[in-house]
């Protein structure tokens, strides 16, 4: 199936259109963040401005339309600039881990034998480690910071792509057009780039789209646990972390501080939902079994 046909079918799919519109909405917010929420500090615009030092959140008002969180961090500013953080983490982690997975899976399946055995045993070792626990441990060792979070997520995030790519290459390398290219004396690199990758990349694209949301949730979880972004950094997970002491409200008014968790929670939910919708649409379009 050609890319043009895939795009046409994607645009005809109502579910994928909803996902695309939500993604475009977040893209617009990320691009125009300096105008939507002007930076308080030109040197580091990702640091959330504070409206004071009181530990108790304040409800939405004219100056802070989403209210302020614990220690008076502006929730609106954190949501807007947190969009850039989400895209940065998602695209970098998914991009690098997908590239590593494609490389390892392709080489392992194409050459087989001892190469396949060694690479897959290494992959199994990484797969045996609980993803979130391993990421927490490595982030703790490396130190607090968003860059270290991304290193940890990449280190333990490539294995599923490697496994998926290996299965695809094992299936495609026995096809007649691949054997014909080998018989004609084409180099391994040419066969892999021109014949193997182009016919196996679609499932990996679906997998990468589905992983965008999960990676952002994992990064937010690390920030919520205190091993992710530094305190005051515009990150959705940290915004929810600021609300942990106020989720239950006060006696007689359980929803008094609803805004501290609802706004960042909705942002994370919509961002992850949009990528999942697009991934589901890709799967529906590219999987011939579902089409039949």
PLY file of the C-alpha trace (Angstrom):
ply
format ascii 1.0
element vertex 292
property float x
property float y
property float z
element edge 291
property int vertex1
property int vertex2
end_header
0.00 0.00 0.00
1.43 3.37 -1.08
1.86 6.25 1.35
-0.55 8.38 -0.68
-3.28 5.75 -0.37
-2.62 5.41 3.36
-2.97 9.17 3.87
-6.22 9.28 1.88
-7.70 6.43 3.92
-6.44 8.06 7.11
-8.23 11.30 6.29
-11.43 9.40 5.48
-11.42 7.69 8.86
-13.47 9.68 11.40
-11.57 8.27 14.38
-8.20 9.20 12.91
-9.48 12.66 11.99
-10.43 13.27 15.60
-6.98 12.17 16.71
-5.29 14.32 14.08
-7.31 17.40 15.08
-6.37 16.94 18.73
-2.69 16.51 17.82
-2.82 19.63 15.64
-4.44 21.50 18.54
-1.50 20.59 20.77
0.97 21.43 18.00
-0.51 24.91 17.72
-0.28 25.36 21.50
3.36 24.20 21.51
4.35 26.47 18.59
2.63 29.56 19.96
3.43 28.93 23.64
5.59 32.11 23.94
2.61 34.20 22.86
-0.11 32.26 24.71
1.86 32.27 27.97
4.72 34.79 27.76
7.83 33.52 29.59
8.51 35.01 33.00
12.21 34.18 32.68
13.82 34.57 29.21
16.76 32.40 30.27
14.58 29.39 31.06
10.99 29.75 29.82
10.12 26.25 31.04
10.30 27.33 34.69
6.74 28.04 35.88
6.19 31.53 37.38
4.87 31.73 40.91
2.19 34.01 42.31
3.48 33.81 45.87
4.65 31.27 48.43
1.45 30.06 50.04
1.22 26.24 50.14
-2.55 26.27 49.53
-3.74 26.41 45.89
-5.88 29.31 44.75
-8.92 28.93 42.45
-9.08 30.30 38.88
-9.26 34.07 38.63
-8.67 36.84 36.09
-4.90 36.79 36.56
-4.52 33.00 36.70
-7.32 31.52 34.59
-6.57 27.91 35.63
-5.73 28.87 39.20
-2.48 28.16 41.02
-1.19 24.90 42.43
0.63 24.13 45.63
3.28 26.80 46.30
1.48 29.09 43.84
2.73 27.71 40.51
0.61 29.01 37.62
-1.33 26.01 36.29
-2.14 27.61 32.92
1.53 28.35 32.26
2.48 24.81 33.25
-0.10 23.30 30.89
0.92 25.46 27.90
4.68 24.97 28.21
4.14 21.40 29.34
2.83 20.74 25.82
6.32 21.45 24.48
7.76 19.15 27.13
5.36 16.36 26.10
6.28 16.65 22.42
9.97 16.85 23.23
9.94 13.74 25.40
7.61 11.77 23.16
9.27 12.50 19.83
12.86 12.10 21.05
12.28 8.93 23.07
10.04 7.25 20.51
12.27 8.35 17.62
15.55 7.11 19.10
14.15 3.92 20.63
12.35 3.08 17.37
15.55 3.60 15.38
17.46 1.32 17.78
14.72 -1.29 17.64
14.55 -1.22 13.83
18.33 -1.56 13.55
18.63 -4.45 16.01
15.54 -6.28 14.77
16.50 -5.98 11.11
20.12 -7.07 11.54
19.10 -9.92 13.83
16.50 -11.36 11.45
18.35 -10.67 8.19
21.61 -12.37 9.14
20.23 -14.97 11.53
22.43 -17.61 13.13
24.72 -16.51 15.95
23.98 -12.82 15.28
20.27 -13.42 15.83
20.91 -15.56 18.91
23.14 -12.99 20.64
20.94 -9.98 19.82
17.73 -11.68 20.89
19.22 -12.90 24.18
20.32 -9.35 24.96
16.80 -8.20 24.09
15.34 -10.85 26.40
17.53 -9.60 29.26
16.17 -6.08 28.83
12.62 -7.39 28.47
12.92 -9.26 31.77
13.28 -5.95 33.62
10.04 -4.19 34.68
9.95 -1.09 32.48
8.82 1.52 34.99
10.93 0.15 37.86
14.03 -0.01 35.65
13.42 3.54 34.41
13.04 4.80 38.00
16.27 3.09 39.08
18.31 4.38 36.15
16.89 7.91 36.49
17.75 7.87 40.19
21.31 6.79 39.37
21.76 9.38 36.63
20.17 12.16 38.67
17.04 14.28 38.46
16.40 15.97 35.13
14.37 15.60 31.95
17.38 14.57 29.84
18.13 11.72 32.24
14.48 10.66 32.11
14.70 10.42 28.32
17.94 8.41 28.53
16.25 5.95 30.89
13.14 5.65 28.70
15.24 5.06 25.57
17.42 2.49 27.34
14.42 0.36 28.27
12.06 1.27 25.44
13.47 -0.27 22.23
12.83 -3.99 22.81
9.21 -4.24 21.60
10.15 -2.53 18.34
13.13 -4.88 17.89
10.91 -7.92 18.40
8.25 -6.58 16.05
10.80 -5.70 13.37
12.48 -9.09 13.64
9.21 -10.92 13.04
8.43 -8.72 10.03
11.88 -9.19 8.47
11.83 -12.96 9.04
8.61 -13.09 7.05
9.65 -10.78 4.22
13.19 -12.05 3.63
11.87 -15.35 2.25
9.83 -13.58 -0.45
10.80 -14.10 -4.07
11.70 -10.44 -4.75
14.25 -10.49 -1.92
15.79 -13.75 -3.17
15.85 -12.32 -6.69
17.74 -9.24 -5.47
20.27 -11.51 -3.75
20.66 -13.59 -6.93
21.33 -10.43 -8.94
24.20 -9.58 -6.59
22.63 -6.68 -4.71
24.48 -5.72 -1.53
22.99 -6.47 1.87
22.56 -2.75 2.56
20.68 -2.22 -0.69
18.41 -5.19 -0.06
17.66 -4.03 3.48
17.02 -0.41 2.51
15.18 -0.92 -0.79
13.30 -4.17 -0.27
13.12 -5.16 3.39
12.51 -1.90 5.28
10.03 -0.46 2.80
7.87 -3.57 3.13
8.07 -3.94 6.91
7.97 -0.37 8.24
4.19 0.11 8.48
3.63 -2.03 11.62
6.52 -0.17 13.26
4.88 3.17 12.43
1.68 1.95 14.11
3.65 0.79 17.14
5.50 4.12 17.37
2.24 6.09 17.22
0.72 3.98 19.99
3.85 4.39 22.13
3.85 8.19 21.98
1.08 8.39 24.55
2.50 5.71 26.85
5.95 7.34 26.88
4.46 10.71 27.89
2.47 8.98 30.66
5.62 7.21 31.88
7.63 10.44 31.88
4.80 12.14 33.77
4.77 9.28 36.26
8.48 9.74 36.92
7.94 13.47 37.49
5.00 12.69 39.78
7.26 10.37 41.81
9.89 13.10 42.11
12.62 11.59 39.91
11.75 13.37 36.68
11.73 17.05 35.80
13.21 19.49 38.38
10.83 21.27 40.73
8.97 24.08 38.99
9.61 22.76 35.47
6.67 22.89 33.05
5.70 19.23 32.97
2.20 17.77 33.20
3.28 15.02 35.58
4.77 17.52 37.96
1.63 19.66 37.79
-0.35 16.66 39.03
2.33 16.07 41.65
1.63 19.56 43.00
-1.99 18.50 43.54
-1.31 15.28 45.47
-1.96 16.89 48.87
-5.16 18.58 47.69
-6.95 15.94 45.62
-9.37 15.11 48.45
-10.12 18.76 49.10
-11.14 19.73 52.61
-13.65 18.38 55.07
-17.11 19.14 53.77
-15.83 20.29 50.36
-14.13 17.41 48.53
-13.97 19.29 45.22
-12.51 22.52 46.56
-9.20 22.09 44.71
-10.49 20.23 41.65
-8.62 22.52 39.24
-5.20 21.37 40.50
-5.70 17.89 39.05
-8.39 18.29 36.37
-6.51 20.63 34.00
-3.21 18.70 33.81
-5.14 15.41 33.88
-7.26 16.43 30.88
-4.14 17.56 29.00
-2.41 14.20 29.51
-5.58 12.27 28.64
-6.28 14.14 25.41
-2.64 14.00 24.28
-2.40 10.24 24.81
-5.88 9.60 23.40
-5.07 11.45 20.17
-1.99 9.32 19.42
-3.88 6.13 20.26
-6.71 7.10 17.91
-4.28 7.72 15.07
-2.47 4.45 15.82
-5.75 2.51 15.82
-6.68 4.08 12.50
-3.28 3.17 11.02
-3.79 -0.41 12.17
-7.28 -0.60 10.69
-6.03 0.74 7.35
-2.85 -1.31 7.06
-4.02 -4.65 8.47
-5.62 -6.62 5.60
-7.28 -9.05 8.03
-9.23 -6.22 9.64
-10.13 -4.82 6.23
-11.59 -8.18 5.18
0 1
1 2
2 3
3 4
4 5
5 6
6 7
7 8
8 9
9 10
10 11
11 12
12 13
13 14
14 15
15 16
16 17
17 18
18 19
19 20
20 21
21 22
22 23
23 24
24 25
25 26
26 27
27 28
28 29
29 30
30 31
31 32
32 33
33 34
34 35
35 36
36 37
37 38
38 39
39 40
40 41
41 42
42 43
43 44
44 45
45 46
46 47
47 48
48 49
49 50
50 51
51 52
52 53
53 54
54 55
55 56
56 57
57 58
58 59
59 60
60 61
61 62
62 63
63 64
64 65
65 66
66 67
67 68
68 69
69 70
70 71
71 72
72 73
73 74
74 75
75 76
76 77
77 78
78 79
79 80
80 81
81 82
82 83
83 84
84 85
85 86
86 87
87 88
88 89
89 90
90 91
91 92
92 93
93 94
94 95
95 96
96 97
97 98
98 99
99 100
100 101
101 102
102 103
103 104
104 105
105 106
106 107
107 108
108 109
109 110
110 111
111 112
112 113
113 114
114 115
115 116
116 117
117 118
118 119
119 120
120 121
121 122
122 123
123 124
124 125
125 126
126 127
127 128
128 129
129 130
130 131
131 132
132 133
133 134
134 135
135 136
136 137
137 138
138 139
139 140
140 141
141 142
142 143
143 144
144 145
145 146
146 147
147 148
148 149
149 150
150 151
151 152
152 153
153 154
154 155
155 156
156 157
157 158
158 159
159 160
160 161
161 162
162 163
163 164
164 165
165 166
166 167
167 168
168 169
169 170
170 171
171 172
172 173
173 174
174 175
175 176
176 177
177 178
178 179
179 180
180 181
181 182
182 183
183 184
184 185
185 186
186 187
187 188
188 189
189 190
190 191
191 192
192 193
193 194
194 195
195 196
196 197
197 198
198 199
199 200
200 201
201 202
202 203
203 204
204 205
205 206
206 207
207 208
208 209
209 210
210 211
211 212
212 213
213 214
214 215
215 216
216 217
217 218
218 219
219 220
220 221
221 222
222 223
223 224
224 225
225 226
226 227
227 228
228 229
229 230
230 231
231 232
232 233
233 234
234 235
235 236
236 237
237 238
238 239
239 240
240 241
241 242
242 243
243 244
244 245
245 246
246 247
247 248
248 249
249 250
250 251
251 252
252 253
253 254
254 255
255 256
256 257
257 258
258 259
259 260
260 261
261 262
262 263
263 264
264 265
265 266
266 267
267 268
268 269
269 270
270 271
271 272
272 273
273 274
274 275
275 276
276 277
277 278
278 279
279 280
280 281
281 282
282 283
283 284
284 285
285 286
286 287
287 288
288 289
289 290
290 291
